[in-house]
């Protein structure tokens, strides 16, 4: 059974850093595009960053230059390094796995990130 487990969320002051991790199991990791989404109260879930198995990446304009997505195919894990965090980055962050050739996708349970002084 496919499972995505996020870790690394928490409370950080503005300007600080956090790294989220998402460990995948039960899937052939290289067959999936991995991504991070986030959702704030009252807002729609939005794409933060995505990465292909070959390492191609894309980012939301709001996080370019501050966030870095990476993956370790051997470990089946995707990461989101978040630097220079701002209060508007506060949200629940979700890991997503999208199969490259079908509509199959999986979601993690979410990790709370709170940026506040």
C-alpha positions in Angstrom: 0.0 0.0 0.0 1.4 3.4 -1.0 2.2 5.8 1.8 3.8 9.2 2.0 5.0 10.3 5.4 6.1 13.9 6.0 8.3 15.2 8.7 10.2 18.4 9.7 7.5 20.9 10.1 7.3 23.3 13.1 7.5 26.8 14.3 10.2 29.2 13.1 10.8 32.9 13.3 10.7 35.0 10.1 14.0 34.7 8.3 14.6 31.2 9.6 14.9 27.9 7.8 13.2 24.5 7.9 13.6 21.3 5.9 10.7 19.1 5.2 11.1 15.4 4.3 8.7 13.0 2.7 9.4 9.3 2.7 7.6 7.2 0.2 6.8 3.5 0.5 4.8 1.1 -1.6 5.4 2.8 -4.9 8.1 2.6 -7.6 9.6 6.0 -6.7 11.3 6.7 -10.0 7.9 6.5 -11.8 6.5 9.4 -9.9 6.9 13.2 -10.1 7.1 14.4 -6.6 5.8 17.7 -5.4 5.1 19.9 -2.4 1.8 21.7 -2.0 0.6 24.0 0.7 -2.7 25.2 2.0 -3.5 28.1 4.4 -6.8 28.5 6.1 -9.4 29.9 3.7 -7.2 29.4 0.7 -7.0 26.8 -2.0 -4.2 24.2 -2.0 -1.3 25.5 -4.2 1.7 24.0 -5.8 5.0 25.0 -4.1 7.6 23.0 -6.0 7.9 19.9 -8.1 10.7 17.6 -9.2 11.0 14.8 -11.8 12.9 11.6 -11.3 15.6 13.1 -13.5 15.9 16.2 -11.3 14.0 18.7 -13.3 12.3 21.3 -11.0 9.7 24.0 -11.0 8.7 26.5 -8.3 5.9 28.8 -7.5 7.0 32.4 -8.1 6.4 33.2 -4.4 9.2 30.8 -3.3 11.7 31.0 -6.1 15.2 31.8 -4.7 14.1 30.8 -1.1 13.0 27.1 -1.4 14.8 24.2 -2.9 13.2 20.9 -3.7 15.4 17.7 -4.1 15.0 14.0 -4.1 17.0 10.9 -3.2 15.7 8.2 -5.6 17.7 5.5 -3.7 16.0 6.4 -0.4 12.6 7.1 -1.9 12.5 10.5 -0.2 11.8 14.1 -1.4 12.9 17.2 0.5 11.9 20.8 0.7 14.6 23.2 2.0 12.9 26.4 3.0 15.1 29.5 3.7 14.3 33.1 4.6 10.8 32.0 5.7 8.1 34.6 5.8 4.8 34.7 7.8 2.9 34.2 4.5 4.6 30.8 4.2 2.6 29.6 7.1 0.5 26.6 5.9 0.1 22.9 6.0 2.5 21.4 3.6 1.5 18.3 1.7 3.8 15.8 -0.2 2.3 14.6 -3.5 3.3 11.7 -5.8 2.0 11.9 -9.3 2.5 8.9 -11.6 4.2 9.9 -14.9 1.9 7.9 -17.1 -1.5 7.6 -15.3 -3.8 9.7 -13.2 -2.7 7.8 -10.1 -1.5 10.1 -7.3 -1.0 10.0 -3.6 -0.9 12.5 -0.8 0.8 12.7 2.5 -0.9 13.6 5.7 0.5 17.1 5.9 3.0 19.0 8.0 2.3 22.2 9.7 4.7 25.1 9.1 4.2 28.2 11.2 6.3 31.3 10.7 5.9 33.8 13.5 7.8 35.9 15.9 
